[in-house]
Amino acid sequence: MDLIMKMVPDLVLMDINIKGDIDGIETARMIKQRISIPIVYLTSYSDEATLDRVNETHPDGFVIKPFEDNQLRVAIDIALKKCASR
């Protein structure tokens, strides 16, 4: 989290299953509370309960693994354009 706050990247590509005490959804929630940055989830989790939690974080994109390179590129492009127009 500290690294993201120092670097302030253009976009965060977030997996739901990450190392540590909290998952990617909670991490994304914490990031969005501190800075306005687009977050695109890249994950193999797509069950209803997970999607409900993801939607609460107002993601800028969601790509399900396995994916085609083009799917990820389009999701990132849309997220960056969406953020630029805010």
C-alpha positions in Angstrom: 0.0 0.0 0.0 2.8 2.4 0.9 4.5 1.8 -2.5 1.3 2.7 -4.4 0.9 5.9 -2.3 4.5 6.9 -3.1 4.5 6.0 -6.8 0.9 6.9 -7.7 0.8 4.7 -10.8 -1.6 5.5 -13.7 -3.5 2.3 -13.1 -3.6 -0.7 -10.7 -4.0 -4.2 -12.1 -5.4 -6.1 -9.1 -5.8 -9.8 -8.5 -8.3 -10.8 -5.8 -6.1 -13.6 -4.4 -3.0 -11.8 -3.1 -0.4 -12.4 -0.3 -1.1 -10.9 3.0 -3.8 -10.5 5.6 -6.3 -8.9 3.2 -7.4 -9.8 -0.3 -7.3 -7.7 -3.5 -10.8 -6.4 -3.1 -10.1 -4.9 0.3 -6.8 -3.6 -0.9 -8.6 -1.9 -3.9 -11.1 -0.4 -1.4 -8.3 1.1 0.7 -6.5 2.5 -2.4 -9.7 4.1 -3.7 -10.3 5.7 -0.3 -6.9 7.4 -0.5 -6.4 8.3 -4.2 -8.4 8.5 -7.3 -6.8 5.8 -9.5 -8.4 3.3 -12.0 -8.4 -0.3 -10.8 -8.8 -3.2 -13.1 -9.3 -6.6 -11.6 -7.6 -9.6 -13.2 -8.7 -12.8 -11.6 -10.1 -16.3 -11.9 -12.7 -15.6 -9.3 -16.2 -14.9 -10.7 -18.7 -16.3 -8.3 -21.7 -14.2 -7.3 -20.5 -13.4 -3.8 -17.1 -12.2 -5.1 -18.6 -10.2 -7.9 -20.9 -8.5 -5.3 -17.8 -7.5 -3.3 -15.9 -6.3 -6.4 -18.8 -4.1 -7.5 -18.8 -2.4 -4.1 -15.4 -1.0 -5.0 -16.6 0.5 -8.2 -13.9 -1.1 -10.4 -12.9 0.4 -13.7 -12.5 -3.0 -15.3 -12.7 -6.7 -14.7 -11.0 -9.4 -16.7 -11.4 -13.1 -15.9 -8.5 -15.5 -16.2 -7.7 -17.1 -18.6 -7.8 -14.2 -20.9 -6.7 -13.1 -24.3 -4.1 -10.3 -24.5 -6.6 -8.2 -26.4 -9.2 -8.4 -23.6 -6.7 -7.1 -21.0 -5.5 -4.3 -23.3 -9.0 -3.2 -24.0 -10.0 -3.2 -20.3 -6.9 -1.1 -19.4 -7.5 1.3 -22.3 -11.1 1.9 -21.3 -10.2 2.3 -17.6 -7.5 4.9 -18.4 -9.8 6.8 -20.7 -12.6 6.7 -18.2 -10.3 8.1 -15.5 -9.0 10.8 -17.8 -12.5 12.1 -18.4 -13.4 12.5 -14.7 
